[in-house]
Amino acid sequence: MSSLRPVDLVEVTVIVDGSIDVLLASSGPAERPPLAYDWSERDQLRAEHGYGLLIRTVVGGESHTMIYDAGLSRDTFLHNCDVLEIRPPEVEAIVLSHGHADHHGGLEGVVRRHGRARLPLLFHPDALLERRVVFPTGHILRLPPPSINDLDAEGVSVVSEAGPSLWCGDTMLVSGKVERTTPFEQGFPPQQRQDGSGWAPDTWIWDDQNVVIHVRDRGLVVLSACSHAGAVNILRNARIQTGHERIHAFIGGMHLTGGLFEPIIPTTLEHLSAIRPDYVVPGHCTGWRATSQMAAGFSGYLASSVGTTYRFAAP
């Protein structure tokens, strides 16, 4: 994917995430939404256990826009866009990070508002698997896939692709399947899939995919919704796919929360430190333990909060 075009600017706006702090100050590349005089009388931003980003790249006189995931609830993505008074230009593609409901629940509403006829909706084929999680306690959580028939009826052009692909004027790389090379990032062992004859293990979540942008003379900006492939695997994969070593920023969920994943926090952070990203913006499913350690240990840590726009520009 050496044909990934370097950009002059990338803007990443967090539309859906699990955290809001309206008193956060803007700092460096993070621009926080201002509080209006009549703030308490207006509709408020919502946080939920989901994720959704609006991505804009600028190169020369061109501007390109992509939506990456749409949150859990049907209207949260649109509601937060309205509160932020975001009126994005024509969206060129919608990318689904993987098939879990906290990332595709808002797709139907997003497509209705922003979708032109046959707007591309890109996902890995495994995103359509019927899944569930069986916890050690015996509790079962259903993870329904998106309804492609319903979305197709709304006018999108369904694109099922397992490998990497370039989008938005070749300024955004969608990784496709991420190769697993680390011994400590072991997928999601409690997950199962329906295979026609019953439930079978579905540990690796091969549909987990991320978006990579190359900011000229700065390095790669890597966006990952859940990092079921493993945060370190994702950054290694981005380097291999693009041929660029420097990671300028890593934004998104790292799935380091809960008793199953907290034991790998030290090893993950050790490897992230060796990769040396300029900025780290952990969100969604990263968890408070891992996030607090990153805040203490990474000089380039930036807090994730709904409504924040992160701007990364070429020199």
Secondary structure as UniProt FT lines:
FT   TURN            2..3
FT   STRAND          9..16
FT   TURN            22..23
FT   TURN            28..29
FT   STRAND          30..31
FT   TURN            37..38
FT   HELIX           39..41
FT   STRAND          52..59
FT   TURN            60..61
FT   STRAND          62..68
FT   HELIX           76..83
FT   TURN            84..85
FT   STRAND          93..95
FT   HELIX           101..104
FT   TURN            105..106
FT   HELIX           107..114
FT   TURN            117..118
FT   STRAND          119..123
FT   HELIX           125..128
FT   STRAND          131..134
FT   TURN            136..137
FT   STRAND          140..143
FT   HELIX           148..153
FT   TURN            154..155
FT   STRAND          156..160
FT   STRAND          165..167
FT   TURN            168..171
FT   STRAND          172..174
FT   TURN            189..190
FT   STRAND          191..194
FT   STRAND          199..201
FT   TURN            206..207
FT   STRAND          211..215
FT   TURN            216..218
FT   STRAND          219..224
FT   TURN            228..229
FT   HELIX           231..242
FT   STRAND          247..253
FT   TURN            259..261
FT   HELIX           262..264
FT   HELIX           265..275
FT   STRAND          279..283
FT   TURN            284..285
FT   HELIX           288..297
FT   TURN            299..300
FT   TURN            306..307
FT   STRAND          309..313
//
